[in-house]
Amino acid sequence: MNVEHGPEQGPRWLYLHGFASGPESSKGVALSEHYARQGIDLRRLNLRQPSLEHLRLSAMMRTVREAIGGERERAVLFGSSLGGLTACRVAEEDARVCALVLLAPALRAMEQMRRRVGEQGMRHWEDTGWMELQDHAEKRMARVDFGFVQDVEAVDGRGGGWPDVRVPTLIIHGRQDDTCDITASRQWASGKRHVRLVEVDDGHELVASLGRIAAEADDFLKPYRVFTGA
């Protein structure tokens, strides 16, 4: 049973890791520790749902919705890469989400995946049913079934491939990102007054930008810290 702790305690803060990553990712841990020092609990979710081998964006979204809690709860979502796309797709349909912080979000995810894997790689994935990849959380080789592609295409095909997010959103994206091209973030943010895009000289992991991420997020999330005790 979900326990609703009411608006006087402020929104829940949730961190959504990326593809083939986990709740112990370096960015997630660093940000969690950063906010713990300020009295804020940034809860790192496990989005390897239902498992890495059978990963499904729809299951990841369901996990996030369940973590938000009851009907009266509110949430601030941090999302990295595929976790960023997950945050967007939850926010567009769940009014409990009040703000997003997106780190190199995987907008137009299958376009990004096809560019990286190539058409031959995608055909091999479909024909064999599996793609091998590096599991960054377990530090070993793993595999993901082709059902992941079909699920992402079904979920992320909505709205012409662009999430319809209406809540205040901060994006931090590296210009040297060769996994999730920053062009998609630029296109999505363009003309949206509620979306702020911060470009940094960094790659997809944003490891050199953790200080910048924390500072930008601190400033952006001031309105959501009122009742956290920080």
Secondary structure, 3 states (H helix, E strand, C coil): CCCCCCHHHCCEEEEECCCCCCCCCHHHHHHHHHHHCCCCCEEECCCCCCCCCCCCHHHHHHHHHHHHCCCCCCEEEEEECHHHHHHHHHHCCCCCEEEEEEECCCCCHHHHHHHHHHHHHHHHHHHHCEEEEEECCCCEEEEEECHHHHHHHHHHCHHHHCCCCCCCEEEEEECCCCCCCHHHHHHHHCCCCCEEEEEECCCCCCHHHHHHHHHHHHHHCHHHCCCCCC
